[in-house]
């Protein structure tokens, strides 16, 4: 798309979506100044942008930024008035949340190139932990699986996590050893949690071999490290999940959330075959309302 280099005047525009555009900070500022009542902004794979400064967009409430392996920007987000942030980051360049002080809802994930032989684990952990520090007062959070994997690495290293005021948490993940530690830490640090949504599926992840190599590089033995603190063994890969792993996972979700009132579980792909088992496991808890559903194989998988 060709972006105007002169000033624009889109005085009635409330929703703007830009895809695969080369946007400099200057051009983006011109666009924003010409959209005084903009309420929703979506940027998909927009390169060259460094600082996304939305401090003058006082009506903007929703921001969606999708980056991939080839998109470098934006590297900083200044958005003091937005209420909802949907952000997909990558390991190509960092993305820092400078000001999101009005944020009430955030959906965060990370994409990694499937052809990369190595994962920039330290880089990703630093980025994710800085994001978490900005999300402590957010009441609705959603994390994708790679985001959760990165949290698990940080937990293995003993990194301190902030406490959260989240009341509704959504997790999109498979069941395997490399997500358990991150999920448990988030749940333990969310004392006000009321609703937990679990979308169990086989999506894009950091390869197990990359995670093990990183753990070993930190002077830790991967096999014992990936066990839960109570000694529970988990399946190494999402491909070798067994009924016992599914049962342990569901029990752990309920056990770790003391204030939980409702759990919504969506089983997708091969996890659908465990529906009856999950239903039986969760039905034993009378204090939590359970909603269970299944979905067919997704195109992404």
N, C-alpha and C positions, 0 to 999 in steps of 0.2 A: 504494500500500500504506500502511496506517495503522501507524505505528511506536509502540510503547508508550512513554508518558512516564514510567512508573514503572520500577522495577528489574525485570529479567527473570532467570529462573533456568533456563537451558538447559544444564544441567551435562553432558549427554551429547552435545551438538552438536559435530561436528567440521568440518562444511562449511556455510557460510552464504552465500547469494546474495541480494542486495537490488537491486531494479530500480525506477527512477523514484520514489525516495523523497526527501522533504525531511528531511535529517538535519542537525541542529545538532551541534556538537562535543560538547555535553553529552549528547544522546541517544545518540550513537555510543559514548561512554564507558560509558554504562549498559548498552548491549547487549554490549559487549566484556567488561565485568566479570562479566556473567552467563553467559559462554561460556568457562569456564576451560581447556577442552581443545581449543579451536578450532584447526584445522590449515589451513583454506582459507577465504579471504574474497574474495567477488566483489561489486564495486559498479558497477552500470551506470546511468549518467545520474542519479546521486544528487546533488541540488542542496543548497545551503546549507552543506554541510560545508566547513570551512576547513582545520583541522589534523587530519589522520588520524593519531592517536597510538596506535601499536601497541606501545609500549615495554613494556607489561605483559602482552602476549600472547606469552608465552615459547614456546608450542608452535606458533604460527602459522608455516607454512612457505611457503605460496603466497598471493600477493596479486594480484588482477586488478582494475584500475580502468579503466573505459571512460567517457570524456567525449566530449561532442559540442559543436556550435556554441552550444547554449543552456545547457550545464551549467558552472557556475562552479567547482565544487569536486571534490575537495579541492585546495587550493593548496599544501599542504605534506604530505609523507609522512615519518613517523618510524616506521621498521620495522626495528629492529636485528636481528631474529631470522629474517626471511624468507629463503628460499633462492631463490625464483622470483618474479619480478615481470613482470606483463603489463600494460603501460600504454599507453593511447591518449590523447594530449593534444590540445589545440586551441589556436587563437590567440585565444580569448576571454579566458582568464586563465592566468597561469603555473602550472606545477606544479613544485615544488622537492623534490628528494630530499634530505631533511635527514640521515637516517641509514639506510643500507641496507648496513651493514658486513658482514653475513653472506651477502650476495647471491652466488649461483653462476650464476644464469641470468636473463637479462632479454630481453624482447621489447617493442620500443618502436616506436610509430608516431604519426603526427599526422593529424588530420582538419582540413580547411578547408571552409568553406561554398562550394559551387559558385557561389553567387550574389554572392559578395563581389567587388567591382570591384578591390580592392587586397589585397595580402598583407602582413601585419605581419612583414616579413622580419627586421628587426633584433630584434624581440621574440622571434621563433622561434629565431633563432641564439643569442641569449643563453640561452634556456631549454635548448636542446639541448646547448650546450657545457658548461653547468653539470651536466647529466645525465651527459655523457661523463666528466667529472672524477670522478664517483662510481662509474664502471664499469670502472676501470682493472684491477681484480683479478678481474673476472668471466670465467669460462672459457667460457660459452656466451652468445652474443649474437645477436639477430635484429632487423633494422631494416626498416621499411616504406619505400615509395618517397618519400613526402613528407618523412620524416625524412632520407632520403638527399639529396633535393633541397636541403634546408636546409643539410646538411653541405657540399654543393657550393658554395653561396653563400659559406659561411665560408671554404672553401679558396680561392676566387677572391680573397677579400679578404686572404689571407695570414695568417689567424688560426692560431695554434699549436694543434695537437691533442695530447692526451696519448698515451703509449704504452700498449698493451693487452697483457694476458696471455691473451687469448682463444685457445682451441684449436678451437672450433667456431663458425663464423659463418654465419648464414642471411640472405640478402637477397631481398626480394620487390620486384621492379622491372621496368620496361620498359627498352628500350635506346634512349637518346636522349642528346643533348649535356648535358642538365642533371642527369645522375646520375653521369657518368663521374668527375668530379673528386672527389666525395665518396667514391665506392667506392674509387678508387685510394688516397686518403689513409688510409682505414681499413685497407686491406690492407697498405700500407707500414708502418703503425704497429702491426701485429700479427705480430711476428717468430716467435711460437710456433704460428701457425695450422696445424692439421692437416686440418681438414674444412671445406669451403666448399659451402654449399647455395645454389643460385640458382633462384629461382622467377620465371621471365621471363613477364610478363603485362602486360595493359593494365588497370591499376586507377585509382583516383582520384588525381589529381595537382594540383599548383599549375599553373595555365595558363602556357604558355610566354611569353605577352605580359606577364604579371605579373613573371616572373623577369627578362625583358629590361629592363623598366622600372626594376626595382630596380638591376640592374647598371649601367644608364646613369646612375641617380641617384647612384651612387658614383664617377662620373667615368670609367667604363670603357666601352669599345666592346664591346657584346655579341658581335658576330660573332667577332673574334679571341680574345676571352676564353674562349669556350666550347670552343675547340680544345684538344686535349691538348698537353702541353708539347713533344711531339715533332712537333707540327704536324698531327696527324691531324684531319681534319674529321669531324664526326658529324652524324647527322640531327637536325634541329631538333625535330621532333615524333616521337612514337612511331608516328604514322600513316604516315610516309614512310621507315620503316626498309627498308634494302636488304640483300641478301646480304653485301655487303662490310662493312657495319656489324656484322652478327652475327659474322662471322669475326674482325674486329678486336677486338670485345668479348671473345670467348672466348679469343683468344690473349693478350689483355692480362690476363685473370684469372689464367691460369697463369703468365705471365711475372712478375707482380707478387708472387706468393706463393712464396717460395723453399723453404719447409718443407712445402708442401702434400702430403698423402698421398692424399686422396680428394676428388673433386668430384661433387656430385649436382646435375644440371641438370633442371629441370622446365619444359617449354615449354607455355604455355597460350595460348588464343585464337589469333590469327593467327600467332603464332610457331611453331605446330606444323608449318607448312610448311617450316621450316628444319631439321627434325630430321636429315635425311640430311647436310646441310651441316655442322651442328654436330658430328655423330658423326665425320665425316671430319676435321674440324679438330682435335678433341680427341684422336683416336686416335693422332696423331703424337707425343704425349707419353707415353712409356713409364714415367715415374716416378710418375704419378698415376693412381689407380684412378678410372674414370669410370662413373657411373650416369646414364643418360639416359632420360627419359620425356616423354610429351605428355599434355595434357588438353584436353577440349573447351572451348568458350566458357563462361565462368562467368556466373552470374546478375548478379553485381555489375557486370560490364563491360557 
